[in-house]
Amino acid sequence: MGKGACQIMRHLVLGSAGQIGAPLCEFIEKQGDEVLTFDIVDDPGQDLRIYNNGFLKREIKKCDFVYFLAYDVGGSRYLEQNQDKPHFIMNNIQLMQNTFLELERHSKPFLFASSQMADMKHSTYGGLKFIGERMTKALGGTITRFWNVYGPERDLDKAHVITDFALKAMRENKIEMMTDGNETRQFLHAEDCSRALYMISKNPAKYSGLSLDVTSFEWTSIREIAEVVSKICGNAPVIPGTKEDTVQKLVDIPPDKEILQYWTPNLTLEQGIRNVVASIEEMHGKVL
């Protein structure tokens, strides 16, 4: 490696093929640093549920910073169907236990991808993330709480709400919603998220022990999201559901704005959604 300003960092991205991981890897490479990828979808040996995983040991040993993004998670539909099932709980317990053991063993600086749902006592997923936050704090890592990060998605079976709406508009020429759409969320595009995470990696001591909300800091209703998707996808009719949201209920708690001292998002919601629609056609064809 070079010295000073020319030093090249090695970034290990756990969950490198995921919705946040894949754009992050691209972003890091554009900065001239090296990326070490690690994702079960690319290699069965890269399964964080495997105890004493030799591949994980080697990759952590040779990296400078670790992004712990890997998790068994999906959009609201996926969580509603799976978060209270034994396999979901065990998957996430095992991958956290094994990864945190190696992070502690090698004393590598890292960040843990958490969620605003970590404070939601009704949510099994949130409870698991809360445990991960406690371990991260104990090890001196950085907690990054994501508020609905969206972007290109490889696994359409786990699609989050924006991708889900776009798929419905493309396939069915209408957007049928699961809920009445009155619930509000904050959304952040993966490109803006990548900038925030990379910033943390470049000065881990500065952010060690902190819990940072990584979000747009703008509230938007799910109905408004559907209307923007409709506008982009040929004005597909929006058909609200009748039930209230149960997965992320009681979510309208203001995020902490500490991260705004160091970073601000750039993309507007409409710009980000247009990016998602274009990525669906590029990655999956017309999906009709």
PyRosetta script that sets phi, psi and omega in degrees:
from pyrosetta import init, pose_from_sequence

init()
pose = pose_from_sequence("MGKGACQIMRHLVLGSAGQIGAPLCEFIEKQGDEVLTFDIVDDPGQDLRIYNNGFLKREIKKCDFVYFLAYDVGGSRYLEQNQDKPHFIMNNIQLMQNTFLELERHSKPFLFASSQMADMKHSTYGGLKFIGERMTKALGGTITRFWNVYGPERDLDKAHVITDFALKAMRENKIEMMTDGNETRQFLHAEDCSRALYMISKNPAKYSGLSLDVTSFEWTSIREIAEVVSKICGNAPVIPGTKEDTVQKLVDIPPDKEILQYWTPNLTLEQGIRNVVASIEEMHGKVL")
pose.set_psi(1, 155.8)
pose.set_omega(1, 175.0)
pose.set_phi(2, -79.3)
pose.set_psi(2, -171.3)
pose.set_omega(2, -178.9)
pose.set_phi(3, -123.0)
pose.set_psi(3, 161.4)
pose.set_omega(3, 174.8)
pose.set_phi(4, 61.5)
pose.set_psi(4, -133.1)
pose.set_omega(4, -174.4)
pose.set_phi(5, -67.6)
pose.set_psi(5, -19.5)
pose.set_omega(5, -177.6)
pose.set_phi(6, -90.1)
pose.set_psi(6, -0.3)
pose.set_omega(6, -177.1)
pose.set_phi(7, -64.2)
pose.set_psi(7, 131.3)
pose.set_omega(7, 178.9)
pose.set_phi(8, -96.6)
pose.set_psi(8, 125.4)
pose.set_omega(8, 178.2)
pose.set_phi(9, -89.4)
pose.set_psi(9, 150.9)
pose.set_omega(9, 172.2)
pose.set_phi(10, -105.9)
pose.set_psi(10, 118.2)
pose.set_omega(10, -176.8)
pose.set_phi(11, -107.0)
pose.set_psi(11, 120.6)
pose.set_omega(11, 175.9)
pose.set_phi(12, -95.8)
pose.set_psi(12, 118.7)
pose.set_omega(12, -178.5)
pose.set_phi(13, -107.9)
pose.set_psi(13, 105.0)
pose.set_omega(13, 176.3)
pose.set_phi(14, -83.5)
pose.set_psi(14, 116.4)
pose.set_omega(14, -171.4)
pose.set_phi(15, 94.7)
pose.set_psi(15, 37.2)
pose.set_omega(15, -172.2)
pose.set_phi(16, -70.0)
pose.set_psi(16, -15.4)
pose.set_omega(16, 179.4)
pose.set_phi(17, -98.5)
pose.set_psi(17, 2.8)
pose.set_omega(17, -174.6)
pose.set_phi(18, -82.3)
pose.set_psi(18, -177.4)
pose.set_omega(18, -175.6)
pose.set_phi(19, -64.4)
pose.set_psi(19, -32.0)
pose.set_omega(19, 176.5)
pose.set_phi(20, -96.8)
pose.set_psi(20, -39.2)
pose.set_omega(20, -175.2)
pose.set_phi(21, -63.5)
pose.set_psi(21, -44.0)
pose.set_omega(21, -176.9)
pose.set_phi(22, -63.6)
pose.set_psi(22, -48.9)
pose.set_omega(22, 176.6)
pose.set_phi(23, -63.8)
pose.set_psi(23, -33.8)
pose.set_omega(23, 178.6)
pose.set_phi(24, -63.2)
pose.set_psi(24, -43.5)
pose.set_omega(24, 179.1)
pose.set_phi(25, -59.7)
pose.set_psi(25, -43.6)
pose.set_omega(25, 178.8)
pose.set_phi(26, -61.9)
pose.set_psi(26, -42.7)
pose.set_omega(26, -178.4)
pose.set_phi(27, -63.6)
pose.set_psi(27, -45.7)
pose.set_omega(27, -179.1)
pose.set_phi(28, -60.3)
pose.set_psi(28, -44.2)
pose.set_omega(28, -179.6)
pose.set_phi(29, -62.5)
pose.set_psi(29, -36.0)
pose.set_omega(29, 178.7)
pose.set_phi(30, -66.5)
pose.set_psi(30, -24.2)
pose.set_omega(30, 178.3)
pose.set_phi(31, -82.1)
pose.set_psi(31, -5.6)
pose.set_omega(31, 178.2)
pose.set_phi(32, 91.8)
pose.set_psi(32, 6.6)
pose.set_omega(32, 177.6)
pose.set_phi(33, -93.0)
pose.set_psi(33, 171.2)
pose.set_omega(33, -178.5)
pose.set_phi(34, -98.6)
pose.set_psi(34, 139.0)
pose.set_omega(34, 178.8)
pose.set_phi(35, -113.4)
pose.set_psi(35, 130.1)
pose.set_omega(35, 170.9)
pose.set_phi(36, -105.0)
pose.set_psi(36, 114.5)
pose.set_omega(36, -176.9)
pose.set_phi(37, -89.5)
pose.set_psi(37, 154.0)
pose.set_omega(37, -179.2)
pose.set_phi(38, -158.5)
pose.set_psi(38, 109.0)
pose.set_omega(38, -178.6)
pose.set_phi(39, -158.6)
pose.set_psi(39, 134.8)
pose.set_omega(39, -178.0)
pose.set_phi(40, -61.2)
pose.set_psi(40, -27.8)
pose.set_omega(40, -179.3)
pose.set_phi(41, -71.5)
pose.set_psi(41, -18.7)
pose.set_omega(41, 179.0)
pose.set_phi(42, -94.8)
pose.set_psi(42, -26.9)
pose.set_omega(42, -177.4)
pose.set_phi(43, -159.0)
pose.set_psi(43, 121.2)
pose.set_omega(43, 179.0)
pose.set_phi(44, -56.6)
pose.set_psi(44, -25.7)
pose.set_omega(44, 178.1)
pose.set_phi(45, -71.0)
pose.set_psi(45, -15.8)
pose.set_omega(45, 178.9)
pose.set_phi(46, -93.8)
pose.set_psi(46, 49.4)
pose.set_omega(46, -179.5)
pose.set_phi(47, -105.2)
pose.set_psi(47, 111.8)
pose.set_omega(47, -176.1)
pose.set_phi(48, -68.4)
pose.set_psi(48, -10.1)
pose.set_omega(48, 176.2)
pose.set_phi(49, -78.0)
pose.set_psi(49, -12.1)
pose.set_omega(49, 179.7)
pose.set_phi(50, -76.6)
pose.set_psi(50, 118.8)
pose.set_omega(50, -179.4)
pose.set_phi(51, -69.0)
pose.set_psi(51, 140.2)
pose.set_omega(51, 177.4)
pose.set_phi(52, 57.1)
pose.set_psi(52, 42.1)
pose.set_omega(52, -176.1)
pose.set_phi(53, -66.2)
pose.set_psi(53, 112.9)
pose.set_omega(53, -177.0)
pose.set_phi(54, -62.4)
pose.set_psi(54, -37.6)
pose.set_omega(54, 179.5)
pose.set_phi(55, -63.3)
pose.set_psi(55, -44.1)
pose.set_omega(55, 179.0)
pose.set_phi(56, -62.3)
pose.set_psi(56, -42.9)
pose.set_omega(56, 178.8)
pose.set_phi(57, -57.0)
pose.set_psi(57, -46.5)
pose.set_omega(57, -178.1)
pose.set_phi(58, -64.5)
pose.set_psi(58, -43.6)
pose.set_omega(58, -176.5)
pose.set_phi(59, -68.6)
pose.set_psi(59, -41.3)
pose.set_omega(59, 178.7)
pose.set_phi(60, -65.5)
pose.set_psi(60, -38.4)
pose.set_omega(60, -178.1)
pose.set_phi(61, -61.6)
pose.set_psi(61, -37.0)
pose.set_omega(61, -174.0)
pose.set_phi(62, -96.5)
pose.set_psi(62, -0.2)
pose.set_omega(62, -178.1)
pose.set_phi(63, -95.0)
pose.set_psi(63, 167.4)
pose.set_omega(63, 176.8)
pose.set_phi(64, -102.0)
pose.set_psi(64, -25.5)
pose.set_omega(64, -177.5)
pose.set_phi(65, -153.2)
pose.set_psi(65, 145.1)
pose.set_omega(65, -177.4)
pose.set_phi(66, -120.7)
pose.set_psi(66, 131.7)
pose.set_omega(66, 172.0)
pose.set_phi(67, -104.0)
pose.set_psi(67, 109.6)
pose.set_omega(67, -179.6)
pose.set_phi(68, -90.4)
pose.set_psi(68, 85.3)
pose.set_omega(68, -177.9)
pose.set_phi(69, -103.2)
pose.set_psi(69, -21.0)
pose.set_omega(69, -172.7)
pose.set_phi(70, -63.9)
pose.set_psi(70, 135.6)
pose.set_omega(70, 178.7)
pose.set_phi(71, -166.9)
pose.set_psi(71, 154.8)
pose.set_omega(71, 170.3)
pose.set_phi(72, -86.2)
pose.set_psi(72, 103.0)
pose.set_omega(72, -175.5)
pose.set_phi(73, -155.7)
pose.set_psi(73, 162.9)
pose.set_omega(73, 176.7)
pose.set_phi(74, -160.9)
pose.set_psi(74, -165.9)
pose.set_omega(74, 178.8)
pose.set_phi(75, -73.6)
pose.set_psi(75, -174.8)
pose.set_omega(75, -176.1)
pose.set_phi(76, -57.3)
pose.set_psi(76, -40.1)
pose.set_omega(76, 179.8)
pose.set_phi(77, -62.5)
pose.set_psi(77, -43.9)
pose.set_omega(77, 179.6)
pose.set_phi(78, -64.7)
pose.set_psi(78, -44.8)
pose.set_omega(78, -179.4)
pose.set_phi(79, -64.8)
pose.set_psi(79, -42.1)
pose.set_omega(79, -179.8)
pose.set_phi(80, -59.2)
pose.set_psi(80, -36.2)
pose.set_omega(80, -177.2)
pose.set_phi(81, -85.0)
pose.set_psi(81, -23.0)
pose.set_omega(81, -168.4)
pose.set_phi(82, -123.6)
pose.set_psi(82, -23.3)
pose.set_omega(82, -166.6)
pose.set_phi(83, -65.4)
pose.set_psi(83, -19.4)
pose.set_omega(83, 179.1)
pose.set_phi(84, -101.9)
pose.set_psi(84, 10.1)
pose.set_omega(84, 179.5)
pose.set_phi(85, -92.4)
pose.set_psi(85, 147.1)
pose.set_omega(85, -177.0)
pose.set_phi(86, -54.8)
pose.set_psi(86, -40.9)
pose.set_omega(86, -176.1)
pose.set_phi(87, -64.0)
pose.set_psi(87, -37.7)
pose.set_omega(87, -180.0)
pose.set_phi(88, -64.9)
pose.set_psi(88, -46.6)
pose.set_omega(88, -178.7)
pose.set_phi(89, -64.6)
pose.set_psi(89, -47.0)
pose.set_omega(89, -178.4)
pose.set_phi(90, -66.6)
pose.set_psi(90, -40.1)
pose.set_omega(90, 177.8)
pose.set_phi(91, -52.8)
pose.set_psi(91, -49.2)
pose.set_omega(91, -174.6)
pose.set_phi(92, -75.9)
pose.set_psi(92, -33.3)
pose.set_omega(92, 175.3)
pose.set_phi(93, -64.5)
pose.set_psi(93, -45.5)
pose.set_omega(93, -178.2)
pose.set_phi(94, -64.5)
pose.set_psi(94, -45.6)
pose.set_omega(94, -176.6)
pose.set_phi(95, -69.3)
pose.set_psi(95, -32.9)
pose.set_omega(95, 175.9)
pose.set_phi(96, -68.7)
pose.set_psi(96, -45.9)
pose.set_omega(96, -178.5)
pose.set_phi(97, -58.3)
pose.set_psi(97, -50.4)
pose.set_omega(97, -176.7)
pose.set_phi(98, -65.1)
pose.set_psi(98, -40.8)
pose.set_omega(98, -177.9)
pose.set_phi(99, -70.8)
pose.set_psi(99, -45.0)
pose.set_omega(99, 179.7)
pose.set_phi(100, -64.1)
pose.set_psi(100, -34.0)
pose.set_omega(100, 176.8)
pose.set_phi(101, -60.0)
pose.set_psi(101, -44.5)
pose.set_omega(101, -179.0)
pose.set_phi(102, -71.7)
pose.set_psi(102, -36.7)
pose.set_omega(102, 177.1)
pose.set_phi(103, -62.6)
pose.set_psi(103, -41.0)
pose.set_omega(103, 177.7)
pose.set_phi(104, -67.5)
pose.set_psi(104, -42.4)
pose.set_omega(104, -176.9)
pose.set_phi(105, -61.9)
pose.set_psi(105, -38.2)
pose.set_omega(105, -175.9)
pose.set_phi(106, -99.7)
pose.set_psi(106, -5.4)
pose.set_omega(106, 177.4)
pose.set_phi(107, 53.1)
pose.set_psi(107, 45.2)
pose.set_omega(107, 179.8)
pose.set_phi(108, -93.4)
pose.set_psi(108, 141.0)
pose.set_omega(108, 174.9)
pose.set_phi(109, -65.8)
pose.set_psi(109, 142.2)
pose.set_omega(109, -175.9)
pose.set_phi(110, -156.7)
pose.set_psi(110, 165.1)
pose.set_omega(110, 169.1)
pose.set_phi(111, -124.9)
pose.set_psi(111, 148.6)
pose.set_omega(111, 178.9)
pose.set_phi(112, -113.1)
pose.set_psi(112, 125.7)
pose.set_omega(112, 179.8)
pose.set_phi(113, -79.1)
pose.set_psi(113, 107.6)
pose.set_omega(113, 177.6)
pose.set_phi(114, -107.2)
pose.set_psi(114, -160.8)
pose.set_omega(114, -173.7)
pose.set_phi(115, -149.8)
pose.set_psi(115, 153.6)
pose.set_omega(115, 173.7)
pose.set_phi(116, -61.9)
pose.set_psi(116, -16.6)
pose.set_omega(116, 179.4)
pose.set_phi(117, -75.9)
pose.set_psi(117, -4.7)
pose.set_omega(117, 179.2)
pose.set_phi(118, -62.4)
pose.set_psi(118, -20.6)
pose.set_omega(118, 178.6)
pose.set_phi(119, -95.0)
pose.set_psi(119, 0.7)
pose.set_omega(119, -176.0)
pose.set_phi(120, -93.5)
pose.set_psi(120, 104.5)
pose.set_omega(120, -173.7)
pose.set_phi(121, -67.6)
pose.set_psi(121, -20.1)
pose.set_omega(121, 179.8)
pose.set_phi(122, -78.1)
pose.set_psi(122, -13.5)
pose.set_omega(122, -171.6)
pose.set_phi(123, -100.6)
pose.set_psi(123, 123.0)
pose.set_omega(123, 174.6)
pose.set_phi(124, -63.9)
pose.set_psi(124, -43.8)
pose.set_omega(124, 177.0)
pose.set_phi(125, -57.9)
pose.set_psi(125, -46.4)
pose.set_omega(125, 178.8)
pose.set_phi(126, -61.1)
pose.set_psi(126, -39.9)
pose.set_omega(126, 178.5)
pose.set_phi(127, -62.7)
pose.set_psi(127, -39.5)
pose.set_omega(127, 177.9)
pose.set_phi(128, -65.5)
pose.set_psi(128, -41.6)
pose.set_omega(128, 177.5)
pose.set_phi(129, -64.7)
pose.set_psi(129, -35.8)
pose.set_omega(129, 178.4)
pose.set_phi(130, -61.2)
pose.set_psi(130, -42.4)
pose.set_omega(130, 177.3)
pose.set_phi(131, -62.1)
pose.set_psi(131, -42.2)
pose.set_omega(131, 177.4)
pose.set_phi(132, -61.1)
pose.set_psi(132, -37.7)
pose.set_omega(132, 177.5)
pose.set_phi(133, -63.3)
pose.set_psi(133, -42.3)
pose.set_omega(133, 179.8)
pose.set_phi(134, -61.7)
pose.set_psi(134, -42.9)
pose.set_omega(134, 179.1)
pose.set_phi(135, -67.0)
pose.set_psi(135, -40.3)
pose.set_omega(135, 178.4)
pose.set_phi(136, -59.8)
pose.set_psi(136, -44.5)
pose.set_omega(136, 178.9)
pose.set_phi(137, -63.6)
pose.set_psi(137, -40.5)
pose.set_omega(137, -179.9)
pose.set_phi(138, -63.3)
pose.set_psi(138, -30.9)
pose.set_omega(138, -178.2)
pose.set_phi(139, -94.1)
pose.set_psi(139, -2.1)
pose.set_omega(139, 178.6)
pose.set_phi(140, 79.9)
pose.set_psi(140, 19.0)
pose.set_omega(140, 176.5)
pose.set_phi(141, -82.2)
pose.set_psi(141, -174.5)
pose.set_omega(141, 178.4)
pose.set_phi(142, -111.1)
pose.set_psi(142, 131.4)
pose.set_omega(142, 176.6)
pose.set_phi(143, -92.6)
pose.set_psi(143, 126.0)
pose.set_omega(143, 173.8)
pose.set_phi(144, -115.6)
pose.set_psi(144, 113.2)
pose.set_omega(144, 180.0)
pose.set_phi(145, -92.0)
pose.set_psi(145, 113.2)
pose.set_omega(145, -179.4)
pose.set_phi(146, -88.5)
pose.set_psi(146, 141.7)
pose.set_omega(146, 177.4)
pose.set_phi(147, -116.3)
pose.set_psi(147, 83.6)
pose.set_omega(147, 175.0)
pose.set_phi(148, 58.0)
pose.set_psi(148, 64.3)
pose.set_omega(148, 173.8)
pose.set_phi(149, -75.4)
pose.set_psi(149, 133.1)
pose.set_omega(149, -178.2)
pose.set_phi(150, -130.5)
pose.set_psi(150, 160.7)
pose.set_omega(150, -179.9)
pose.set_phi(151, 168.3)
pose.set_psi(151, -162.9)
pose.set_omega(151, 179.5)
pose.set_phi(152, -59.3)
pose.set_psi(152, 139.5)
pose.set_omega(152, -179.6)
pose.set_phi(153, -126.5)
pose.set_psi(153, 128.4)
pose.set_omega(153, 178.6)
pose.set_phi(154, -79.7)
pose.set_psi(154, -43.8)
pose.set_omega(154, -175.9)
pose.set_phi(155, -94.9)
pose.set_psi(155, 98.8)
pose.set_omega(155, -176.7)
pose.set_phi(156, -72.6)
pose.set_psi(156, -15.9)
pose.set_omega(156, 176.7)
pose.set_phi(157, -70.9)
pose.set_psi(157, -19.7)
pose.set_omega(157, 178.8)
pose.set_phi(158, -110.5)
pose.set_psi(158, 23.0)
pose.set_omega(158, -173.3)
pose.set_phi(159, -56.1)
pose.set_psi(159, 138.6)
pose.set_omega(159, 174.0)
pose.set_phi(160, -86.1)
pose.set_psi(160, 177.5)
pose.set_omega(160, -163.9)
pose.set_phi(161, -60.7)
pose.set_psi(161, -42.4)
pose.set_omega(161, -177.2)
pose.set_phi(162, -66.3)
pose.set_psi(162, -46.2)
pose.set_omega(162, 176.3)
pose.set_phi(163, -62.5)
pose.set_psi(163, -40.9)
pose.set_omega(163, -179.9)
pose.set_phi(164, -59.5)
pose.set_psi(164, -45.7)
pose.set_omega(164, 179.0)
pose.set_phi(165, -64.6)
pose.set_psi(165, -41.9)
pose.set_omega(165, 180.0)
pose.set_phi(166, -63.7)
pose.set_psi(166, -40.8)
pose.set_omega(166, 178.4)
pose.set_phi(167, -62.4)
pose.set_psi(167, -42.0)
pose.set_omega(167, 179.2)
pose.set_phi(168, -63.9)
pose.set_psi(168, -41.2)
pose.set_omega(168, 178.9)
pose.set_phi(169, -63.7)
pose.set_psi(169, -40.2)
pose.set_omega(169, -178.2)
pose.set_phi(170, -73.1)
pose.set_psi(170, -40.8)
pose.set_omega(170, -174.1)
pose.set_phi(171, -84.9)
pose.set_psi(171, -37.8)
pose.set_omega(171, -170.4)
pose.set_phi(172, -116.1)
pose.set_psi(172, -4.6)
pose.set_omega(172, -177.0)
pose.set_phi(173, 57.1)
pose.set_psi(173, 31.0)
pose.set_omega(173, 173.5)
pose.set_phi(174, -161.5)
pose.set_psi(174, 157.0)
pose.set_omega(174, -179.2)
pose.set_phi(175, -118.9)
pose.set_psi(175, 96.5)
pose.set_omega(175, 176.4)
pose.set_phi(176, -88.7)
pose.set_psi(176, 122.7)
pose.set_omega(176, -175.0)
pose.set_phi(177, -92.2)
pose.set_psi(177, 149.4)
pose.set_omega(177, 177.3)
pose.set_phi(178, -73.2)
pose.set_psi(178, -31.6)
pose.set_omega(178, -176.0)
pose.set_phi(179, -122.7)
pose.set_psi(179, -178.1)
pose.set_omega(179, 177.7)
pose.set_phi(180, -74.6)
pose.set_psi(180, -11.3)
pose.set_omega(180, 175.0)
pose.set_phi(181, 84.0)
pose.set_psi(181, 5.3)
pose.set_omega(181, -178.2)
pose.set_phi(182, -79.4)
pose.set_psi(182, -18.7)
pose.set_omega(182, -179.9)
pose.set_phi(183, -66.2)
pose.set_psi(183, 142.6)
pose.set_omega(183, -178.4)
pose.set_phi(184, -108.0)
pose.set_psi(184, 150.7)
pose.set_omega(184, -178.3)
pose.set_phi(185, -140.4)
pose.set_psi(185, 166.9)
pose.set_omega(185, 168.0)
pose.set_phi(186, -114.0)
pose.set_psi(186, 134.6)
pose.set_omega(186, -176.1)
pose.set_phi(187, -121.6)
pose.set_psi(187, 140.5)
pose.set_omega(187, 179.1)
pose.set_phi(188, -134.9)
pose.set_psi(188, 129.7)
pose.set_omega(188, 179.2)
pose.set_phi(189, -72.0)
pose.set_psi(189, 146.9)
pose.set_omega(189, -176.4)
pose.set_phi(190, -59.7)
pose.set_psi(190, -28.6)
pose.set_omega(190, 178.6)
pose.set_phi(191, -66.0)
pose.set_psi(191, -44.8)
pose.set_omega(191, 176.6)
pose.set_phi(192, -66.2)
pose.set_psi(192, -38.7)
pose.set_omega(192, 177.5)
pose.set_phi(193, -61.0)
pose.set_psi(193, -42.3)
pose.set_omega(193, -179.1)
pose.set_phi(194, -60.4)
pose.set_psi(194, -40.9)
pose.set_omega(194, 179.0)
pose.set_phi(195, -61.7)
pose.set_psi(195, -40.4)
pose.set_omega(195, 179.8)
pose.set_phi(196, -65.7)
pose.set_psi(196, -44.2)
pose.set_omega(196, -178.1)
pose.set_phi(197, -67.6)
pose.set_psi(197, -40.5)
pose.set_omega(197, 178.4)
pose.set_phi(198, -62.9)
pose.set_psi(198, -40.3)
pose.set_omega(198, 177.5)
pose.set_phi(199, -56.4)
pose.set_psi(199, -44.0)
pose.set_omega(199, 179.7)
pose.set_phi(200, -62.7)
pose.set_psi(200, -41.4)
pose.set_omega(200, -176.9)
pose.set_phi(201, -64.2)
pose.set_psi(201, -28.3)
pose.set_omega(201, -176.2)
pose.set_phi(202, -78.6)
pose.set_psi(202, -14.2)
pose.set_omega(202, 178.1)
pose.set_phi(203, -148.8)
pose.set_psi(203, 63.4)
pose.set_omega(203, -173.5)
pose.set_phi(204, -60.5)
pose.set_psi(204, -32.0)
pose.set_omega(204, -179.8)
pose.set_phi(205, -63.0)
pose.set_psi(205, -33.5)
pose.set_omega(205, -179.1)
pose.set_phi(206, -65.4)
pose.set_psi(206, -33.6)
pose.set_omega(206, -174.7)
pose.set_phi(207, -106.9)
pose.set_psi(207, 3.2)
pose.set_omega(207, -179.7)
pose.set_phi(208, -58.6)
pose.set_psi(208, 129.9)
pose.set_omega(208, 178.1)
pose.set_phi(209, 83.0)
pose.set_psi(209, -4.3)
pose.set_omega(209, -178.7)
pose.set_phi(210, -86.7)
pose.set_psi(210, 154.6)
pose.set_omega(210, 170.6)
pose.set_phi(211, -117.1)
pose.set_psi(211, 112.2)
pose.set_omega(211, -173.1)
pose.set_phi(212, -113.1)
pose.set_psi(212, 125.5)
pose.set_omega(212, 173.8)
pose.set_phi(213, -79.1)
pose.set_psi(213, 120.4)
pose.set_omega(213, -179.0)
pose.set_phi(214, -108.1)
pose.set_psi(214, 102.3)
pose.set_omega(214, -172.1)
pose.set_phi(215, -157.6)
pose.set_psi(215, 175.3)
pose.set_omega(215, 178.8)
pose.set_phi(216, -83.3)
pose.set_psi(216, -17.7)
pose.set_omega(216, -177.0)
pose.set_phi(217, 63.6)
pose.set_psi(217, 26.2)
pose.set_omega(217, 176.3)
pose.set_phi(218, -127.8)
pose.set_psi(218, 127.8)
pose.set_omega(218, 179.4)
pose.set_phi(219, -86.7)
pose.set_psi(219, 134.5)
pose.set_omega(219, 178.5)
pose.set_phi(220, -138.7)
pose.set_psi(220, 135.9)
pose.set_omega(220, 177.7)
pose.set_phi(221, -77.4)
pose.set_psi(221, 155.0)
pose.set_omega(221, 177.7)
pose.set_phi(222, -63.9)
pose.set_psi(222, -33.3)
pose.set_omega(222, 176.2)
pose.set_phi(223, -62.3)
pose.set_psi(223, -40.7)
pose.set_omega(223, 177.6)
pose.set_phi(224, -64.2)
pose.set_psi(224, -37.9)
pose.set_omega(224, 176.4)
pose.set_phi(225, -59.4)
pose.set_psi(225, -45.9)
pose.set_omega(225, 179.9)
pose.set_phi(226, -60.4)
pose.set_psi(226, -38.9)
pose.set_omega(226, -179.0)
pose.set_phi(227, -67.3)
pose.set_psi(227, -38.4)
pose.set_omega(227, 178.2)
pose.set_phi(228, -66.7)
pose.set_psi(228, -43.5)
pose.set_omega(228, 177.5)
pose.set_phi(229, -60.6)
pose.set_psi(229, -42.8)
pose.set_omega(229, 179.0)
pose.set_phi(230, -58.2)
pose.set_psi(230, -45.2)
pose.set_omega(230, -179.8)
pose.set_phi(231, -59.3)
pose.set_psi(231, -40.7)
pose.set_omega(231, -177.8)
pose.set_phi(232, -76.0)
pose.set_psi(232, -30.6)
pose.set_omega(232, -174.7)
pose.set_phi(233, -105.3)
pose.set_psi(233, 50.4)
pose.set_omega(233, 171.6)
pose.set_phi(234, 70.6)
pose.set_psi(234, 27.9)
pose.set_omega(234, 178.1)
pose.set_phi(235, 57.9)
pose.set_psi(235, 42.7)
pose.set_omega(235, 175.1)
pose.set_phi(236, -59.6)
pose.set_psi(236, 134.9)
pose.set_omega(236, -179.3)
pose.set_phi(237, -59.8)
pose.set_psi(237, 139.4)
pose.set_omega(237, 177.3)
pose.set_phi(238, -100.5)
pose.set_psi(238, 124.1)
pose.set_omega(238, -178.0)
pose.set_phi(239, -118.9)
pose.set_psi(239, 100.1)
pose.set_omega(239, -179.2)
pose.set_phi(240, -65.5)
pose.set_psi(240, 150.7)
pose.set_omega(240, 174.0)
pose.set_phi(241, -81.9)
pose.set_psi(241, -172.3)
pose.set_omega(241, -177.8)
pose.set_phi(242, -111.0)
pose.set_psi(242, -18.3)
pose.set_omega(242, -175.8)
pose.set_phi(243, -93.2)
pose.set_psi(243, 159.0)
pose.set_omega(243, 175.1)
pose.set_phi(244, -84.8)
pose.set_psi(244, 160.2)
pose.set_omega(244, 178.3)
pose.set_phi(245, -66.9)
pose.set_psi(245, 137.6)
pose.set_omega(245, 177.4)
pose.set_phi(246, -119.2)
pose.set_psi(246, -15.2)
pose.set_omega(246, -175.9)
pose.set_phi(247, -80.2)
pose.set_psi(247, -46.5)
pose.set_omega(247, -178.9)
pose.set_phi(248, -116.8)
pose.set_psi(248, 37.0)
pose.set_omega(248, 179.7)
pose.set_phi(249, -61.0)
pose.set_psi(249, 154.7)
pose.set_omega(249, -179.6)
pose.set_phi(250, 57.7)
pose.set_psi(250, 39.6)
pose.set_omega(250, -176.0)
pose.set_phi(251, -92.6)
pose.set_psi(251, -12.1)
pose.set_omega(251, -171.7)
pose.set_phi(252, -77.2)
pose.set_psi(252, 57.8)
pose.set_omega(252, 177.3)
pose.set_phi(253, -106.2)
pose.set_psi(253, 126.2)
pose.set_omega(253, -176.3)
pose.set_phi(254, -58.7)
pose.set_psi(254, 133.9)
pose.set_omega(254, 176.5)
pose.set_phi(255, -75.1)
pose.set_psi(255, 156.8)
pose.set_omega(255, 174.5)
pose.set_phi(256, -73.4)
pose.set_psi(256, 135.9)
pose.set_omega(256, -173.7)
pose.set_phi(257, -99.1)
pose.set_psi(257, 17.0)
pose.set_omega(257, -176.6)
pose.set_phi(258, -57.1)
pose.set_psi(258, -37.5)
pose.set_omega(258, -176.4)
pose.set_phi(259, -63.4)
pose.set_psi(259, -22.6)
pose.set_omega(259, -178.6)
pose.set_phi(260, -66.8)
pose.set_psi(260, -11.8)
pose.set_omega(260, 173.1)
pose.set_phi(261, -69.3)
pose.set_psi(261, -21.7)
pose.set_omega(261, -172.6)
pose.set_phi(262, -120.7)
pose.set_psi(262, -19.7)
pose.set_omega(262, -169.4)
pose.set_phi(263, -156.8)
pose.set_psi(263, 147.6)
pose.set_omega(263, 172.7)
pose.set_phi(264, -139.1)
pose.set_psi(264, 146.6)
pose.set_omega(264, 178.2)
pose.set_phi(265, -71.3)
pose.set_psi(265, 152.6)
pose.set_omega(265, -177.5)
pose.set_phi(266, -109.7)
pose.set_psi(266, -40.6)
pose.set_omega(266, -172.2)
pose.set_phi(267, -79.7)
pose.set_psi(267, 138.5)
pose.set_omega(267, 171.6)
pose.set_phi(268, -76.2)
pose.set_psi(268, 162.8)
pose.set_omega(268, 179.6)
pose.set_phi(269, -61.0)
pose.set_psi(269, -42.5)
pose.set_omega(269, -179.2)
pose.set_phi(270, -66.0)
pose.set_psi(270, -39.5)
pose.set_omega(270, 177.0)
pose.set_phi(271, -60.5)
pose.set_psi(271, -43.1)
pose.set_omega(271, -178.9)
pose.set_phi(272, -65.6)
pose.set_psi(272, -41.4)
pose.set_omega(272, -179.6)
pose.set_phi(273, -67.3)
pose.set_psi(273, -38.9)
pose.set_omega(273, 175.5)
pose.set_phi(274, -60.1)
pose.set_psi(274, -38.4)
pose.set_omega(274, 177.2)
pose.set_phi(275, -61.9)
pose.set_psi(275, -41.6)
pose.set_omega(275, -180.0)
pose.set_phi(276, -65.1)
pose.set_psi(276, -45.8)
pose.set_omega(276, -179.8)
pose.set_phi(277, -60.0)
pose.set_psi(277, -44.4)
pose.set_omega(277, 179.3)
pose.set_phi(278, -63.5)
pose.set_psi(278, -38.0)
pose.set_omega(278, -178.6)
pose.set_phi(279, -68.9)
pose.set_psi(279, -33.0)
pose.set_omega(279, 177.9)
pose.set_phi(280, -62.9)
pose.set_psi(280, -45.8)
pose.set_omega(280, -179.6)
pose.set_phi(281, -66.9)
pose.set_psi(281, -36.0)
pose.set_omega(281, -178.9)
pose.set_phi(282, -72.7)
pose.set_psi(282, -41.2)
pose.set_omega(282, -174.6)
pose.set_phi(283, -86.2)
pose.set_psi(283, -31.9)
pose.set_omega(283, -171.1)
pose.set_phi(284, -125.5)
pose.set_psi(284, 7.9)
pose.set_omega(284, -175.6)
pose.set_phi(285, 72.5)
pose.set_psi(285, -155.8)
pose.set_omega(285, -179.6)
pose.set_phi(286, -80.7)
pose.set_psi(286, -4.5)
pose.set_omega(286, 179.2)
pose.set_phi(287, 46.1)
pose.set_psi(287, 35.6)
pose.set_omega(287, 179.3)
pose.set_phi(288, -92.6)
pose.dump_pdb("model.pdb")
